[in-house]
Structures are given as C-alpha cells and as structure tokens.
Amino acid sequence: AVSTSPATVTSHTVLVVDMSGSMRNRDVTAGSTRAQAVYENLAQYFVKAQLDSRRGYDKNSRMLDVVSLIEMRDTSTIIFEALPLDGHLFNMLMQRKTAKPFSHGNYLPSLDSAEQLLNKFSHGGCALLMLFLSDGSPSDRTVKGEERHSKINQRVSNLAQKFGRRLNIGTIAFAGPKNDFTVLRNMADAAKSFSIASYQYSKVDLGLALTSLVSSFTSTKGEMTSVDGLSTRTVRAVTRELPATSSSAWSKDDVWYYMNSSFAPHLDDSPCVTRWKWSDVDDDWQQLPMV
C-alpha cells in the first residue's frame, strides 16, 4: 500500500478479477488460460499504456494513481492494496498469471471488498474506477435467481449513488458468446444514473475493451485536475437520491424523466412529466424545463 497520506492520492482503481474454476479454460488466446490472458492484458493495456501516456509530463507533478486487486472465488481475496501505478505494478500483475483458478465466482463478497477499498480513498479530489472482469454469471448461493441479480444490481447502484460522477464502473465479459453475461450488463446499467459506467464484451481482444475504459477514466481524471496539473478539484461526497417518488421513470443520457400522477395533471388528464439532472456544482438534483 502507499505509505503516503490517502489525501494525496488522485486516483484509485479497484480491479476485481474472476478466478473461479472456469478461468482455467484456454479459449481466449492461443496457449493461455482465461486468467492468464486477463492478467497479461491488464499489465499491457491498463498499466503500461498509462505509463507510456505519462511520458513528457512535468516531473514535479504530484499526481498519484494507485491500484488495488481483488480475486473472486467463493470468497473475495484482496491480493494487494493501493500500489502506485508504476513498473512494479506491471510486474505484480504479470506474476499473477501463475495464480490458480478454482471453485466458484461469488459476486457479492467481491463487491463488499471493492466498497471497502473505495472507501479508503473517498476524499473529493480522488477519481475512482472499479473494473469487474468475469467470464460468466455469478455463483452466489445465499440468494437465488432474480433475487440474487437484484441484490447485485442494488449493491452497484449504491456505490454509484455514494461516489457519483467521480466513480467510473466498467464490467468486462470475456469467453464465448454462449456464456450468460446478463448480470454484468445489468450491473453497468444499474450504475449509469449516478456514475460513468459501461459494459464491454470481448472474446478475443480484451485489450481493446480495457483501452476504451481507461480512456473514459482518463477523461474523469482530467476533469478533476487543475490547469497546472499539480492539484485536483474537490468534489464533496454526498448521497445522490432520486428527486421524487415516481410511479414511472426513464433516462436519456444524464437526464431523468419522471411521470408522477400526484403532480397536477395536464388538461388531458395525463400524468405530469418532469426532467431532472444532477448538478455537481450544487450537489443536488436540478429540475430542467421541458423541451
């Protein structure tokens, strides 16, 4: 872990890697297991790509990016916590290629561990990223079917509400298209109301999916960095709750539409529809005019 004060950390990435038994399959890249392919791609396209992009930056920059790793089996295991994004981290990820996949992949314990780690760098100047990589649906046995899926989605939604737009969430599915990736897709959808989130599927080119997610996260870090590159803008931590109790709601981009029959009805007796968008400046929902 970093030996410096958490307040000096400007970005924190939590990697959640599925290491269940199916990750032993060798159907992603020639000669490699799914687990080996994930770690090699993380080292190349997540760590090395970002290190290469830093070349030429001010050597006095106080930007400090750190990374934590969780492996997901029956339980979650924190492999390392808050290591600086540097050459040593590249080597650490490459060494994980020798780790043995086994047992099941339970999502809920890993999401609990991810929240625990994200909370350690919760100051407003720190950009956050959670990457959740899996080759299939969850194995959690404590709940079944749709209830299990609902609990997972709610856990992700709670994280998004807590950290808002400074949290990026990326879910990455890999392996053959016959696998069920519905939960991974729904996890990203559950976060989109409050955070920046996306779902990526890649059977072969995992690097392309990682590059896309890193690009989005780089934009978030850029928005939080001052012009001189030596300090960050601070976002106050608040819990973002939906603005009203509604009988129906839908979203387009960052704008939410609410239909609530408790509002004064129009002349044609249809329910009132209102538009809302979260304001990071005011730390609250702002109602927008209908257009």
Rosetta silent file (secondary structure, phi, psi, omega in degrees, C-alpha in Angstrom):
SEQUENCE: AVSTSPATVTSHTVLVVDMSGSMRNRDVTAGSTRAQAVYENLAQYFVKAQLDSRRGYDKNSRMLDVVSLIEMRDTSTIIFEALPLDGHLFNMLMQRKTAKPFSHGNYLPSLDSAEQLLNKFSHGGCALLMLFLSDGSPSDRTVKGEERHSKINQRVSNLAQKFGRRLNIGTIAFAGPKNDFTVLRNMADAAKSFSIASYQYSKVDLGLALTSLVSSFTSTKGEMTSVDGLSTRTVRAVTRELPATSSSAWSKDDVWYYMNSSFAPHLDDSPCVTRWKWSDVDDDWQQLPMV
SCORE:     score description
SCORE:     0.000 S_00000001
   1 L     0.000  158.753  178.709    0.000    0.000    0.000 S_00000001
   2 L   -66.384  142.354 -179.673    1.077    3.603   -0.436 S_00000001
   3 L   -91.360   -5.162 -178.681    2.955    4.974    2.550 S_00000001
   4 L   -88.189  172.929  179.526    1.755    8.497    1.917 S_00000001
   5 L   -65.802  138.960  177.823   -1.419   10.154    3.187 S_00000001
   6 H   -55.656  -27.987 -177.366   -4.596    8.981    1.419 S_00000001
   7 H   -66.842  -17.340  179.051   -5.419   12.635    0.756 S_00000001
   8 H   -87.138   -8.253 -179.908   -2.503   12.837   -1.706 S_00000001
   9 L   -77.940  128.575 -176.662   -3.906   10.048   -3.889 S_00000001
  10 L  -102.929  -15.577  170.643   -5.524   11.466   -7.014 S_00000001
  11 E  -153.976  146.873  179.673   -6.955    8.253   -8.471 S_00000001
  12 E  -137.094  122.114  176.726   -7.703    4.771   -7.156 S_00000001
  13 E  -108.285  131.806  174.308   -8.580    1.784   -9.326 S_00000001
  14 E  -110.523  116.438  177.207  -10.033   -1.399   -7.851 S_00000001
  15 E   -95.272  127.077  174.702   -9.624   -4.432  -10.104 S_00000001
  16 E  -115.464  113.401 -174.839  -11.973   -7.364   -9.474 S_00000001
  17 E  -114.505  124.161  175.627  -10.815  -10.456  -11.372 S_00000001
  18 E   -66.425  121.877  176.828  -12.845  -13.651  -11.603 S_00000001
  19 L  -124.417   33.750  176.056  -10.595  -16.574  -10.593 S_00000001
  20 L   -72.516  172.293 -174.039  -13.241  -19.309  -10.483 S_00000001
  21 H   -57.662  -32.428 -178.636  -12.560  -22.722  -11.979 S_00000001
  22 H   -66.638  -16.222  178.692  -13.832  -21.811  -15.456 S_00000001
  23 H   -71.669   -2.675  174.418  -10.954  -19.322  -15.776 S_00000001
  24 H   -79.837  -15.335 -177.697   -8.720  -22.378  -16.479 S_00000001
  25 L   -60.774  144.312 -177.687  -10.273  -22.694  -19.948 S_00000001
  26 L  -111.055   67.055 -176.704   -7.913  -21.977  -22.839 S_00000001
  27 L  -129.006   16.229 -178.868  -10.262  -20.352  -25.347 S_00000001
  28 L  -102.891  -58.692  174.771   -9.283  -16.668  -25.269 S_00000001
  29 L  -130.126  154.788 -173.239   -5.751  -16.500  -26.722 S_00000001
  30 L   -57.650  122.474  174.008   -3.600  -19.314  -28.065 S_00000001
  31 L    81.660   -6.106 -177.076   -1.989  -21.327  -25.288 S_00000001
  32 L  -110.213  146.112  170.245   -3.226  -19.115  -22.432 S_00000001
  33 L   -75.599  166.951  176.351   -5.938  -19.685  -19.886 S_00000001
  34 H   -58.517  -42.210 -178.890   -8.611  -17.030  -19.448 S_00000001
  35 H   -63.069  -44.378  179.380   -6.953  -15.984  -16.177 S_00000001
  36 H   -62.642  -40.335  179.364   -3.524  -15.646  -17.791 S_00000001
  37 H   -64.204  -39.844  179.576   -4.987  -13.589  -20.636 S_00000001
  38 H   -61.805  -48.760 -176.279   -6.721  -11.236  -18.198 S_00000001
  39 H   -68.638  -36.705  177.350   -3.575  -10.515  -16.210 S_00000001
  40 H   -65.173  -41.082  179.482   -1.387  -10.076  -19.277 S_00000001
  41 H   -69.776  -36.924  175.531   -3.874   -7.643  -20.789 S_00000001
  42 H   -61.616  -43.288  179.327   -4.219   -5.717  -17.524 S_00000001
  43 H   -63.507  -43.894 -174.726   -0.451   -5.343  -17.355 S_00000001
  44 H   -77.767  -48.607 -169.363   -0.143   -4.269  -21.004 S_00000001
  45 H   -99.437  -14.292  174.754   -3.268   -2.216  -21.662 S_00000001
  46 H  -100.279  -48.664 -176.965   -4.104   -0.888  -18.219 S_00000001
  47 H   -85.183  -60.649 -174.200   -0.689   -0.287  -16.617 S_00000001
  48 H   -61.232  -39.524 -179.985    1.848    0.045  -19.425 S_00000001
  49 H   -60.690  -40.199  179.322   -0.477    2.101  -21.627 S_00000001
  50 H   -72.233  -36.309  176.973   -0.999    4.635  -18.857 S_00000001
  51 H   -64.334  -40.840  178.737    2.721    4.762  -18.047 S_00000001
  52 H   -63.698  -36.790 -177.673    3.506    5.394  -21.717 S_00000001
  53 H   -71.542  -16.956  179.947    0.960    8.222  -21.843 S_00000001
  54 H   -80.878  -16.435 -175.570    2.700    9.968  -18.926 S_00000001
  55 L   -58.225  133.295 -178.022    5.963   10.418  -20.782 S_00000001
  56 L    92.143   -7.939  177.426    6.802   14.074  -21.205 S_00000001
  57 L   -72.750  161.469  177.727    4.644   15.180  -18.268 S_00000001
  58 L   -56.508  123.614 -179.938    6.050   17.529  -15.645 S_00000001
  59 L   -64.542  -21.284 -179.098    8.395   15.528  -13.398 S_00000001
  60 L   -88.293    2.462 -179.053    7.220   17.612  -10.421 S_00000001
  61 L   -57.809  138.298 -178.957    3.611   16.568  -10.875 S_00000001
  62 L   -98.088   15.127  178.493    2.021   15.452   -7.620 S_00000001
  63 L   -67.390  129.296  179.514   -0.465   13.168   -9.357 S_00000001
  64 L  -130.254  109.794  177.652   -0.512    9.772   -7.601 S_00000001
  65 E   -99.790  131.151  179.694   -2.507    6.914   -9.147 S_00000001
  66 E  -126.490  158.228 -174.660   -2.894    3.740   -7.080 S_00000001
  67 E  -137.108  138.875  174.176   -4.381    0.328   -7.840 S_00000001
  68 E  -121.380  153.385 -177.266   -5.850   -2.465   -5.697 S_00000001
  69 E  -128.614  129.363  174.114   -6.575   -6.048   -6.751 S_00000001
  70 E  -118.133  132.349  171.296   -9.339   -8.415   -5.621 S_00000001
  71 E  -104.758  135.682 -172.627   -9.575  -12.019   -6.796 S_00000001
  72 E  -106.449  118.334  171.475  -13.050  -13.531   -6.844 S_00000001
  73 L  -133.852 -138.294  173.738  -13.708  -17.136   -5.918 S_00000001
  74 L   -58.257  -40.862  173.768  -16.097  -18.499   -3.230 S_00000001
  75 L  -120.282  173.236  177.392  -14.884  -15.571   -1.162 S_00000001
  76 E   -99.265  143.135  178.002  -13.008  -12.450   -2.170 S_00000001
  77 E  -124.776  122.998  175.062   -9.277  -12.082   -1.553 S_00000001
  78 E   -82.358  109.555 -176.499   -7.518   -8.701   -1.551 S_00000001
  79 E   -77.637  -45.124  171.720   -4.205   -9.539   -3.253 S_00000001
  80 E  -151.641  161.562 -172.591   -2.706   -6.079   -2.863 S_00000001
  81 E  -133.259  124.748  171.333   -3.958   -2.667   -1.857 S_00000001
  82 E    55.373   49.364  172.270   -3.155    0.817   -3.189 S_00000001
  83 E   -82.719  138.481  176.956    0.044    0.070   -5.090 S_00000001
  84 E   -60.185  146.558  178.127    1.310    3.009   -7.170 S_00000001
  85 L   -77.993   97.287 -177.128    0.762    2.682  -10.895 S_00000001
  86 L  -153.093 -169.724 -177.963    4.359    2.025  -11.977 S_00000001
  87 H   -63.672  -32.540  178.235    6.679   -0.668  -13.331 S_00000001
  88 H   -63.847  -39.524  177.977    6.460   -2.665  -10.118 S_00000001
  89 H   -63.954  -39.989  175.836    2.673   -2.917  -10.539 S_00000001
  90 H   -54.759  -48.446 -178.999    3.194   -4.163  -14.110 S_00000001
  91 H   -64.916  -38.847  179.896    5.402   -6.950  -12.760 S_00000001
  92 H   -61.009  -42.335  179.943    2.945   -7.794   -9.964 S_00000001
  93 H   -68.922  -39.478  177.883    0.128   -8.321  -12.466 S_00000001
  94 H   -63.645  -35.676  178.578    2.309  -10.437  -14.748 S_00000001
  95 H   -66.672  -27.259  179.700    3.236  -12.606  -11.757 S_00000001
  96 H   -69.449   -8.125  176.055   -0.459  -13.275  -11.076 S_00000001
  97 H   -62.552  -19.831  179.324   -0.520  -15.309  -14.314 S_00000001
  98 H   -89.607   -5.268  179.417    0.708  -18.219  -12.165 S_00000001
  99 L   -66.282  146.615 -174.636   -2.272  -17.954   -9.755 S_00000001
 100 L   -97.679  119.577  172.661   -4.589  -20.982   -9.848 S_00000001
 101 L   -72.433  140.164  176.099   -8.282  -20.536  -10.724 S_00000001
 102 L  -164.154  163.484  173.655  -10.603  -22.773   -8.719 S_00000001
 103 L    65.885 -152.362 -173.980  -14.059  -23.083   -7.157 S_00000001
 104 L   -99.141  171.838  176.213  -16.944  -20.669   -7.807 S_00000001
 105 L  -118.221   99.291 -178.318  -17.161  -16.962   -8.566 S_00000001
 106 L   -96.240  119.022 -174.835  -19.331  -15.155   -5.993 S_00000001
 107 H   -71.965  -43.456 -170.194  -20.038  -11.535   -6.903 S_00000001
 108 H   -60.940  -45.733  177.501  -21.450  -10.203   -3.611 S_00000001
 109 H   -61.430  -34.956 -179.977  -18.373  -10.774   -1.392 S_00000001
 110 H   -70.312  -37.362  175.973  -16.179   -9.166   -4.059 S_00000001
 111 H   -66.560  -35.475  175.491  -18.440   -6.118   -4.285 S_00000001
 112 H   -61.805  -44.774  179.703  -18.246   -5.812   -0.492 S_00000001
 113 H   -65.892  -38.119  178.528  -14.442   -5.838   -0.676 S_00000001
 114 H   -62.414  -42.941  178.127  -14.476   -3.323   -3.525 S_00000001
 115 H   -63.414  -40.945  178.031  -16.583   -0.912   -1.483 S_00000001
 116 H   -57.122  -44.390 -179.629  -14.237   -1.353    1.470 S_00000001
 117 H   -71.528  -41.943  179.124  -11.271   -0.369   -0.705 S_00000001
 118 H   -60.414  -35.801 -179.573  -13.048    2.510   -2.465 S_00000001
 119 H   -64.554  -24.090 -176.451  -13.957    3.974    0.930 S_00000001
 120 L   -72.400  -18.207  177.476  -10.278    4.254    1.880 S_00000001
 121 L  -129.314   61.039 -171.886   -9.751    6.965   -0.719 S_00000001
 122 L   -97.140    6.215  178.952  -13.089    8.717   -0.520 S_00000001
 123 L   -66.231  152.372 -169.649  -11.838   12.321   -0.421 S_00000001
 124 L   -65.466  -16.512 -179.041  -13.384   14.520   -3.064 S_00000001
 125 L   -90.973    6.270 -175.267  -10.201   15.023   -5.105 S_00000001
 126 L  -106.967  119.126  173.866   -9.742   11.326   -5.901 S_00000001
 127 E   -77.050  142.909 -173.832  -11.098    9.845   -9.127 S_00000001
 128 E  -124.059  144.762  177.368  -12.291    6.252   -8.700 S_00000001
 129 E  -140.697  130.736  170.403  -12.530    3.279  -11.044 S_00000001
 130 E  -117.464  118.465  174.982  -13.878   -0.225  -10.450 S_00000001
 131 E  -105.877  123.221 -176.345  -13.134   -2.777  -13.176 S_00000001
 132 E  -117.649  108.683 -174.525  -15.085   -6.022  -12.804 S_00000001
 133 E  -112.313  124.694 -177.865  -13.846   -8.796  -15.110 S_00000001
 134 E  -149.037  155.989  178.377  -15.663  -12.131  -15.347 S_00000001
 135 L  -106.012   14.070  179.082  -16.285  -14.990  -17.767 S_00000001
 136 L  -178.295 -168.519 -177.000  -19.815  -15.774  -16.660 S_00000001
 137 L   -79.152  162.120 -178.094  -22.778  -15.334  -14.359 S_00000001
 138 L   -68.502  154.072  179.284  -22.474  -15.181  -10.533 S_00000001
 139 L  -109.144    6.431 -175.265  -22.363  -18.319   -8.398 S_00000001
 140 L   -52.145  126.937 -175.957  -23.621  -16.745   -5.144 S_00000001
 141 L  -100.674  -10.042 -176.747  -25.650  -19.388   -3.263 S_00000001
 142 L   -68.969  -27.311  176.132  -27.027  -17.253   -0.437 S_00000001
 143 L  -134.324  161.757 -173.621  -29.820  -15.999   -2.695 S_00000001
 144 L  -120.977  152.948  168.080  -31.333  -17.451   -5.851 S_00000001
 145 H    50.653 -131.385 -175.214  -32.334  -16.357   -9.318 S_00000001
 146 H   -62.947  -32.108  178.036  -33.784  -12.911   -9.781 S_00000001
 147 H   -63.900  -40.633  177.725  -33.315  -12.022   -6.115 S_00000001
 148 H   -62.038  -46.532  179.610  -29.593  -12.641   -6.461 S_00000001
 149 H   -61.986  -41.176  179.876  -29.415  -10.462   -9.557 S_00000001
 150 H   -62.833  -41.664  179.312  -31.413   -7.737   -7.822 S_00000001
 151 H   -63.660  -41.068  178.788  -29.073   -7.730   -4.826 S_00000001
 152 H   -64.339  -46.914  179.395  -26.023   -7.404   -7.068 S_00000001
 153 H   -61.168  -40.522 -179.798  -27.571   -4.557   -9.063 S_00000001
 154 H   -66.018  -37.912  178.762  -28.598   -2.763   -5.876 S_00000001
 155 H   -62.823  -42.713  178.879  -25.090   -3.073   -4.459 S_00000001
 156 H   -67.669  -41.930  178.131  -23.622   -1.493   -7.604 S_00000001
 157 H   -60.687  -39.144  178.883  -26.290    1.226   -7.648 S_00000001
 158 H   -63.029  -40.477  176.806  -25.474    2.073   -4.021 S_00000001
 159 H   -61.597  -44.668 -179.469  -21.808    2.517   -4.918 S_00000001
 160 H   -62.839  -42.234  178.133  -22.743    4.812   -7.798 S_00000001
 161 H   -62.814  -37.307 -175.977  -25.030    6.899   -5.582 S_00000001
 162 H   -69.488  -43.473 -172.006  -22.314    7.206   -2.957 S_00000001
 163 H  -104.737  -13.690  174.209  -19.453    8.353   -5.193 S_00000001
 164 H    63.800 -147.581 -170.556  -21.304    9.968   -8.092 S_00000001
 165 H   -72.670  -10.915  176.461  -19.606   11.061  -11.300 S_00000001
 166 H   -82.778   -3.925  174.919  -16.058   10.667   -9.978 S_00000001
 167 E  -101.810  122.896  169.340  -16.611    6.885   -9.975 S_00000001
 168 E  -100.689  136.689  176.780  -16.238    5.004  -13.242 S_00000001
 169 E  -123.739  124.655  177.598  -17.534    1.443  -13.322 S_00000001
 170 E  -123.858  124.990  173.612  -16.542   -0.949  -16.066 S_00000001
 171 E  -108.836  130.278 -176.006  -17.800   -4.515  -16.376 S_00000001
 172 E  -122.868  121.903  177.054  -15.929   -6.694  -18.854 S_00000001
 173 E  -104.308  137.352  175.907  -17.214  -10.040  -20.103 S_00000001
 174 L  -142.027  164.922 -172.492  -14.960  -12.445  -21.945 S_00000001
 175 L   103.993 -176.081 -172.870  -15.184  -16.047  -23.220 S_00000001
 176 L   -67.316  154.323 -177.531  -17.602  -17.496  -25.765 S_00000001
 177 L   -66.224  -12.933  178.075  -20.941  -15.842  -26.620 S_00000001
 178 L   -74.190  -15.804  176.492  -22.842  -18.853  -25.249 S_00000001
 179 L   -69.976  153.531 -178.182  -21.975  -17.703  -21.718 S_00000001
 180 L   -94.394  111.103 -178.790  -24.587  -15.658  -19.879 S_00000001
 181 L  -110.483   19.779 -177.350  -23.366  -12.097  -19.339 S_00000001
 182 H   -57.711  -43.310 -176.724  -26.732  -10.575  -18.448 S_00000001
 183 H   -65.171  -41.923  178.792  -25.689   -9.724  -14.890 S_00000001
 184 H   -61.656  -40.798  178.209  -22.520   -7.940  -15.991 S_00000001
 185 H   -65.660  -42.799 -179.314  -24.530   -5.870  -18.461 S_00000001
 186 H   -68.589  -30.453  176.686  -27.168   -5.057  -15.848 S_00000001
 187 H   -60.666  -44.458  178.502  -24.511   -4.047  -13.307 S_00000001
 188 H   -64.953  -42.522  179.168  -23.315   -1.304  -15.642 S_00000001
 189 H   -61.538  -37.053 -178.116  -26.884   -0.205  -16.337 S_00000001
 190 H   -65.558  -23.506 -177.072  -27.601   -0.022  -12.591 S_00000001
 191 H   -92.896  -15.169 -168.134  -24.775    2.486  -12.124 S_00000001
 192 L   -68.236  -19.317  179.977  -25.496    4.810  -15.044 S_00000001
 193 L   -67.372  -25.512 -171.881  -27.981    7.025  -13.194 S_00000001
 194 L  -127.507  -28.378 -176.720  -25.230    8.378  -10.956 S_00000001
 195 L  -122.108  175.140  174.336  -21.800    7.291  -12.233 S_00000001
 196 E   -89.806  118.559 -172.811  -19.990    6.794  -15.528 S_00000001
 197 E  -142.430  147.488  176.707  -20.470    3.127  -16.378 S_00000001
 198 E  -153.316  153.029  176.171  -20.135    0.809  -19.348 S_00000001
 199 E  -110.020  134.048  179.115  -20.311   -2.871  -20.235 S_00000001
 200 E  -126.705  137.869  173.181  -17.770   -4.387  -22.609 S_00000001
 201 E  -118.863  132.169  177.409  -17.758   -7.825  -24.219 S_00000001
 202 L  -150.507  115.742  175.885  -14.638   -9.259  -25.793 S_00000001
 203 L   -80.609  -35.258 -174.729  -13.940  -12.877  -26.634 S_00000001
 204 L  -114.767  -54.370 -170.886  -10.571  -12.159  -28.220 S_00000001
 205 L   -95.268   75.882  177.569   -9.451   -8.521  -27.921 S_00000001
 206 H   -65.549  -30.855  179.431   -9.582   -7.839  -24.201 S_00000001
 207 H   -60.620  -37.831  179.581   -7.035   -5.076  -24.706 S_00000001
 208 H   -63.956  -41.853  178.900   -9.485   -3.076  -26.811 S_00000001
 209 H   -64.019  -42.238  179.259  -12.103   -3.217  -24.044 S_00000001
 210 H   -65.789  -39.717  179.431   -9.548   -2.096  -21.445 S_00000001
 211 H   -60.454  -42.207  179.016   -8.332    0.725  -23.672 S_00000001
 212 H   -62.588  -44.130 -178.681  -11.881    2.072  -24.003 S_00000001
 213 H   -70.035  -38.127  177.432  -12.472    2.024  -20.244 S_00000001
 214 H   -64.274  -38.747  178.499   -9.087    3.579  -19.453 S_00000001
 215 H   -60.625  -43.838  178.246   -9.835    6.366  -21.930 S_00000001
 216 H   -63.327  -42.482 -179.820  -13.094    7.176  -20.148 S_00000001
 217 H   -66.622  -36.971  177.190  -11.359    7.143  -16.760 S_00000001
 218 H   -61.015  -37.782  176.982   -8.594    9.401  -18.065 S_00000001
 219 H   -63.617  -41.582  177.821  -11.272   11.926  -19.034 S_00000001
 220 H   -62.216  -44.460  178.215  -12.681   11.815  -15.496 S_00000001
 221 H   -62.341  -39.490  179.248   -9.225   12.403  -14.032 S_00000001
 222 H   -62.942  -38.783  179.106   -8.690   15.271  -16.465 S_00000001
 223 H   -65.839  -26.451 -177.386  -11.919   16.948  -15.394 S_00000001
 224 L   -95.094   -0.720 -177.338  -10.773   16.785  -11.760 S_00000001
 225 E  -103.069  136.033 -179.762   -7.254   18.110  -12.431 S_00000001
 226 L   -71.129  169.463 -174.567   -6.456   21.810  -12.356 S_00000001
 227 L   -59.692  -36.288 -176.594   -4.859   23.585  -15.314 S_00000001
 228 L   -78.476   -7.568  178.292   -1.325   23.388  -13.859 S_00000001
 229 L    74.499    8.073 -176.297   -1.574   19.599  -13.432 S_00000001
 230 L  -108.789   -4.272 -179.328   -0.383   19.830   -9.830 S_00000001
 231 L  -149.615  170.919 -178.083   -3.636   19.725   -7.936 S_00000001
 232 E  -122.590  153.246  170.129   -7.172   18.414   -8.170 S_00000001
 233 L   -77.526  144.603 -177.344  -10.621   19.858   -7.949 S_00000001
 234 L  -101.387  132.026  175.603  -12.520   18.563   -4.948 S_00000001
 235 L  -108.686  121.370 -178.196  -15.980   17.008   -5.233 S_00000001
 236 L   -69.517  135.658 -179.287  -17.889   16.940   -1.954 S_00000001
 237 L   -75.450  123.357  176.970  -19.102   13.463   -1.008 S_00000001
 238 L  -140.409  161.069  173.214  -22.893   13.288   -0.887 S_00000001
 239 L   -93.953  121.895 -176.397  -25.506   10.594   -1.264 S_00000001
 240 L   -93.542  110.020  178.990  -27.402   11.114   -4.509 S_00000001
 241 L  -106.595  150.339  178.396  -31.015   10.125   -4.106 S_00000001
 242 L   -61.898  145.133 -167.353  -33.624   10.249   -6.823 S_00000001
 243 L   -71.400  -19.516 -176.339  -35.536   13.533   -6.662 S_00000001
 244 L  -158.336  156.773  173.670  -39.070   12.277   -6.184 S_00000001
 245 L   -80.431  118.966 -171.543  -41.160    9.198   -5.605 S_00000001
 246 L  -126.455  148.321  176.788  -42.440    8.326   -9.031 S_00000001
 247 L   -80.830  -19.483  178.619  -44.700    5.760  -10.498 S_00000001
 248 E  -154.032  142.353  179.861  -42.576    5.690  -13.657 S_00000001
 249 E  -151.070  147.102  175.834  -39.090    6.912  -14.586 S_00000001
 250 E  -151.734  162.472 -175.641  -36.705    6.629  -17.510 S_00000001
 251 E  -129.736  154.710  171.800  -33.431    8.229  -18.532 S_00000001
 252 E  -141.151  118.745 -172.016  -31.715    9.549  -21.648 S_00000001
 253 L    57.506 -123.264 -178.903  -28.019   10.393  -21.327 S_00000001
 254 L   -99.554    5.400 -175.161  -27.698   12.124  -17.917 S_00000001
 255 E  -102.494  132.749  177.461  -31.288   13.398  -17.780 S_00000001
 256 E  -104.818  138.766  177.320  -34.026   11.569  -15.866 S_00000001
 257 E  -111.767  131.686 -178.018  -37.707   11.849  -16.751 S_00000001
 258 E  -121.465  132.131  173.683  -40.324   11.268  -14.063 S_00000001
 259 E  -112.211  117.698 -174.878  -44.009   10.617  -14.527 S_00000001
 260 E  -137.205  115.699 -176.596  -45.925   11.096  -11.293 S_00000001
 261 L   -71.411   -9.353  178.459  -49.696   11.214  -11.110 S_00000001
 262 L   -76.999  -15.389  174.982  -49.516   13.002   -7.745 S_00000001
 263 L   -76.226  164.271  178.391  -48.490   16.157   -9.600 S_00000001
 264 L   -59.859  125.536 -177.315  -51.155   18.423  -11.034 S_00000001
 265 L   -73.727  156.684  172.873  -52.418   16.683  -14.191 S_00000001
 266 L   -72.390  172.913 -178.038  -52.486   18.273  -17.592 S_00000001
 267 L   -62.420  -26.892 -179.100  -55.787   19.205  -19.160 S_00000001
 268 L   -88.001   11.179  176.596  -55.858   15.888  -20.975 S_00000001
 269 L    70.041   11.562  175.831  -55.623   14.091  -17.590 S_00000001
 270 L   -80.831  151.638 -179.497  -52.220   12.596  -18.383 S_00000001
 271 L   -63.724  156.981  179.488  -49.684   12.475  -15.523 S_00000001
 272 E   -77.217  134.247  175.950  -47.146   15.260  -15.145 S_00000001
 273 E  -111.002  130.985  178.666  -43.668   14.552  -16.579 S_00000001
 274 E  -124.883  155.467 -179.367  -40.660   16.412  -15.183 S_00000001
 275 E  -113.511  137.714 -178.048  -36.966   16.470  -16.189 S_00000001
 276 E  -137.468  148.576  175.139  -34.090   16.289  -13.689 S_00000001
 277 E  -145.517  141.325  179.962  -30.287   16.295  -13.852 S_00000001
 278 E   -75.657  134.528  177.902  -27.667   16.008  -11.118 S_00000001
 279 E  -108.676  115.316  176.316  -25.577   19.171  -10.578 S_00000001
 280 L   -69.794  -24.070  178.532  -22.062   18.626   -9.227 S_00000001
 281 L   -68.788  -46.926 -177.566  -21.846   22.375   -8.599 S_00000001
 282 L   -92.356   -7.348 -177.111  -24.902   22.462   -6.309 S_00000001
 283 L    54.200   44.860 -178.939  -24.567   18.857   -5.088 S_00000001
 284 E  -162.283  164.505  173.867  -28.267   18.331   -5.724 S_00000001
 285 E   -74.785  138.314  177.253  -30.825   17.412   -8.372 S_00000001
 286 E  -117.976  130.210  178.032  -31.924   20.317  -10.578 S_00000001
 287 E   -79.344  135.536 -178.466  -35.264   20.355  -12.360 S_00000001
 288 E  -107.375  152.942  176.057  -34.969   21.249  -16.050 S_00000001
 289 L   -68.819  147.898  175.603  -37.589   22.852  -18.266 S_00000001
 290 L   -72.458  139.416  179.990  -39.459   20.536  -20.604 S_00000001
 291 L  -125.527    0.000    0.000  -38.389   20.914  -24.234 S_00000001
